[in-house]
């Protein structure tokens, strides 16, 4: 039994059994069973091996977002929600219920390879449309009354940096004229006149196809 599992047992008030451990790039995921319930435990990896201020802050932020989405996301039949269970910052842990389903990445590989059938395209289109609605709802519940200009400037800078990196890689096939066209388009779309109509919303590095679970026409992020 590890320190974090003992701490989790103290919080839950019941034994915890480890079912599976999955190392990831920036974290380790543990799937555990307790009281007939399956939980998803994410431990943020820290190179220094300890619960540094940055790791603790990240864990707390992730749990706050989980709680926000659990409370505020619309109760749509096709939107799954993840119930937050516990946050143990001293162990860099976020604990939530385990949600059944396969990742959107897996669905794309299953239905999008080669020349997909009309049925497969319909399945994928349905999931992607649902994802668009989910992101829109996420933006609504995380909207903040802030000045958008610093964010727009960062976006302009990111587009500029990325196009220059691609332009410098011969094998990318990204010509100088194409790079300049992209930069010009970015300047036009993310220009200062637009700033008055732009609102700041939340963002999360967890919004990736690997963290989007689909099952029976239902999407859970």
C-alpha positions in Angstrom: 0.0 0.0 0.0 1.3 3.4 -1.0 1.2 6.7 1.0 -1.4 8.1 -1.4 -3.7 5.0 -1.2 -3.6 5.2 2.6 -4.5 8.9 2.4 -7.3 8.2 0.0 -8.7 5.4 2.2 -8.7 7.9 5.1 -10.7 10.4 3.0 -13.2 7.9 1.7 -13.4 5.9 4.9 -13.1 2.5 3.1 -10.5 0.2 1.6 -9.0 1.0 -1.8 -7.8 -1.7 -4.2 -5.5 -0.9 -7.2 -6.8 -2.3 -10.4 -4.5 -0.9 -13.0 -1.6 1.6 -13.3 -1.0 3.6 -16.5 2.1 5.9 -16.8 1.5 8.9 -19.0 3.8 11.7 -20.1 3.0 14.2 -17.4 1.2 12.0 -14.9 0.4 8.5 -13.7 -3.2 7.2 -13.8 -4.4 4.7 -11.3 -7.7 2.9 -11.7 -8.9 1.7 -8.3 -11.9 0.0 -6.8 -13.6 0.9 -3.5 -16.9 -0.1 -2.1 -18.1 -1.5 -5.5 -17.2 1.7 -7.3 -14.5 2.3 -9.8 -12.4 5.5 -9.5 -10.0 7.3 -11.7 -7.0 8.6 -9.8 -4.6 11.0 -11.5 -1.2 11.8 -9.9 0.7 14.7 -11.5 4.3 13.8 -12.1 6.9 16.0 -10.6 10.5 15.7 -11.8 11.8 16.7 -8.4 9.8 13.9 -6.7 8.0 16.2 -4.3 4.8 18.1 -3.9 6.2 21.4 -5.2 4.2 24.6 -5.2 3.6 24.3 -9.0 2.3 20.7 -8.7 0.1 21.5 -5.8 -1.3 24.5 -7.6 -2.0 22.5 -10.8 -3.8 19.8 -8.8 -6.0 22.3 -7.1 -6.8 24.1 -10.4 -7.8 20.8 -12.0 -10.1 19.9 -9.2 -11.7 23.3 -9.2 -12.4 22.9 -12.9 -13.9 19.5 -12.3 -16.2 20.9 -9.6 -17.2 23.8 -11.9 -18.1 21.5 -14.8 -20.0 19.1 -12.5 -22.1 22.0 -11.2 -22.5 24.2 -14.2 -22.4 22.2 -17.4 -25.8 21.7 -18.9 -27.6 18.4 -18.0 -27.9 17.3 -21.6 -28.7 13.7 -22.3 -25.7 13.4 -24.7 -23.2 15.2 -22.4 -21.6 13.0 -19.8 -20.3 14.6 -16.6 -17.4 13.5 -14.4 -18.1 13.5 -10.7 -15.2 14.8 -8.6 -14.4 12.7 -5.6 -11.4 14.1 -3.8 -8.3 16.3 -4.1 -5.2 15.4 -2.2 -2.7 18.2 -3.1 0.0 16.9 -0.8 0.1 13.7 -2.9 -0.5 15.6 -6.2 -3.7 13.6 -6.7 -7.1 14.3 -8.3 -9.7 11.6 -7.8 -12.9 11.3 -9.9 -15.4 8.6 -10.9 -14.3 6.4 -13.7 -16.4 6.9 -16.9 -17.0 4.1 -19.3 -16.3 4.5 -23.0 -13.5 4.7 -25.5 -11.5 7.7 -26.4 -12.4 9.9 -29.4 -8.9 9.0 -30.7 -9.9 5.3 -30.7 -13.2 6.2 -32.4 -11.4 8.1 -35.1 -9.1 5.2 -35.8 -12.0 2.7 -35.9 -14.3 4.7 -38.2 -12.0 7.1 -40.1 -9.3 4.9 -41.7 -9.0 4.4 -45.4 -12.3 5.1 -47.2 -14.9 5.1 -44.4 -18.5 4.2 -45.2 -21.3 6.6 -45.0 -22.4 5.1 -41.7 -18.9 5.5 -40.2 -18.7 9.1 -41.4 -22.1 9.7 -39.8 -20.9 8.3 -36.5 -17.8 10.5 -36.5 -19.7 13.6 -37.6 -22.2 13.1 -34.8 -19.4 12.9 -32.2 -17.6 15.9 -33.6 -20.8 18.0 -33.7 -21.4 17.0 -30.1 -17.8 18.0 -29.2 -18.4 21.4 -30.7 -21.5 21.9 -28.6 -19.5 20.7 -25.5 -16.7 23.2 -26.1 -19.3 26.0 -26.6 -20.9 25.1 -23.3 -17.5 25.0 -21.7 -16.8 28.5 -22.9 -20.1 29.7 -21.5 -19.5 28.4 -18.0 -15.9 29.6 -17.9 -16.4 33.1 -19.4 -14.5 35.8 -17.5 -14.7 39.7 -17.6 -11.1 40.3 -18.6 -9.4 42.4 -21.2 -8.8 40.1 -24.2 -5.9 42.1 -25.7 -3.1 40.2 -23.9 -4.6 36.9 -25.0 -5.0 38.1 -28.6 -1.4 39.3 -28.6 -0.2 35.9 -27.4 -2.3 34.2 -30.1 -0.7 36.5 -32.8 2.8 35.7 -31.4 2.1 32.0 -31.4 0.9 32.0 -35.0 4.0 34.0 -36.0 6.4 31.6 -34.2 4.7 28.4 -35.5 4.7 29.5 -39.1 8.4 30.5 -38.9 9.3 27.1 -37.4 7.4 25.4 -40.3 9.0 27.7 -42.9 12.5 26.8 -41.6 11.9 23.0 -42.1 12.3 22.0 -45.7 10.6 18.7 -45.2 7.4 20.4 -44.0 6.8 21.8 -47.4 5.6 25.1 -45.9 6.6 27.8 -48.3 7.4 31.4 -47.4 4.4 32.7 -49.3 2.1 30.3 -47.5 3.6 31.3 -44.1 3.1 35.0 -44.9 -0.5 34.3 -46.0 -1.3 32.6 -42.7 0.3 35.4 -40.7 -1.6 38.0 -42.7 -4.9 36.1 -42.1 -4.1 35.8 -38.4 -3.5 39.6 -38.2 -6.7 40.3 -40.0 -8.9 37.9 -37.9 -7.2 38.7 -34.6 -6.9 42.4 -35.2 -7.5 45.2 -32.7 -10.9 46.1 -34.1 -12.1 42.6 -33.2 -11.0 43.0 -29.6 -14.1 44.9 -28.5 -16.3 41.9 -29.4 -14.1 39.2 -27.9 -14.6 37.6 -24.6 -12.1 35.7 -22.4 -13.1 32.1 -21.6 -11.4 29.2 -19.9 -8.9 26.9 -21.4 -7.5 23.5 -20.3 -4.6 21.4 -21.5 -6.9 18.4 -20.7 -9.1 19.1 -23.8 -7.6 16.5 -26.1 -9.1 13.6 -28.1 -7.5 11.1 -25.7 -9.5 12.6 -22.8 -12.8 12.6 -24.7 -14.8 9.5 -24.1 -17.6 8.4 -26.4 -20.2 5.7 -25.9 -23.6 5.1 -27.4 -23.8 8.6 -28.9 -22.8 10.2 -25.6 -19.6 12.3 -25.0 -17.8 12.8 -21.7 -14.7 15.0 -21.4 
